[in-house]
Amino acid sequence: MMPGYACGWCGEEFVPARSDALYCSGRCRVAAHRAGPGKGAAGSPAPVATVPMAQANVSLAADLLAAIDAAAKARGITRSAFVADAARARIALDKA
């Protein structure tokens, strides 16, 4: 899991499916919208993501990209989120 991304409503850590995601779920997004701007759970200030984002352009074999897209779709996340999760998992294995 990507440390530092906290849901703007409930505060739970989450892996964003989109680079601009602020909430861990639709339920939290709707609750925050109904509460009004600048409010988190119980009226506290909404937490802010602390991990900076960066973009990278990579070239992959077409069949690998298709497999990544299929796996990401099956998990309900974006290609970027899938690649980031896979990279984090591999880095963690290499450190172990």
N, C-alpha and C positions, 0 to 999 in steps of 0.2 A: 504494500500500500504506500502511496505517496505521502510522506509526512508533511504537515504544514497546510494542507487544504482542509479547512473546517467549514462545515455547512453554515451558511449565513443565518439560518434559523435555529437549528438544534445544537450546533457546535460539534457534531460528530465528524471525525475525519473521514474523508471519502476520496475516491479516485474519480476525477471529473470525466464524463463521457465527451464533453466538449471543452475546448480551451477557455471559453468564457462562462462556464458553469459556476454559479454561486451557491447552489443548494444541492443537497444529496439526493433529493427526490422531488417529484411533482407535489407531493403533500406539503413538504417544507416550503417550496416555492410559492404555492397558493397561500399558505398561512402567513408568510412574510408579506406578500402582496396585500392581504386583507388587513394586516396590522399597520401598514404604512411604512414610509421610508425611514431608514435608520434604526429599525427595531429588530431585535433578535428575540429569542424565546423569553417570555416573561418581561418583555419591554426593555431588555438589556441591549446595549449597542451590538450590532451584528459583527461577528468575527471577520477578519480580513485574511485572505490567503497570503501566506508569507513566502511561498516558493516562487521565484521569478520564472517566467516562461521564456523559451527560446524556440526559434524555428530552425529546421534543418532540411535540406533537400538531399535525398538519398536515392540511389538507383538500385533496383532489385530486379531479379528475374521475374518475368510476367507470371509464371506459375506460383512462385513464392508470394507475390503480391495478392494473387487470387486466393491463396490459402489463408493469408493474414486477414483479408477482407471477410472471408467466410467465417473464420473463427471469431473475429470481432463482432460480426452480425449475430452469431449464435449467442454471444455473451451480452448483447445489447449495448456495446460500447463502440466508440469510434476507432478507426484505424490507428490514429495517433495514441489513443489511450492503450490500445492493445500492444503496440510496439513498445511504449514506455514501460508497461507492466512486464513484458517479456524481457526487456533489457534489465530492469531492476532485479527480476528473478535470477537471471544469469549472473549478474554482478554479485548477488548475494551468494550464489553457489560457488563462484570463484573465490570469494573471501573465506568461505567455510573450510 
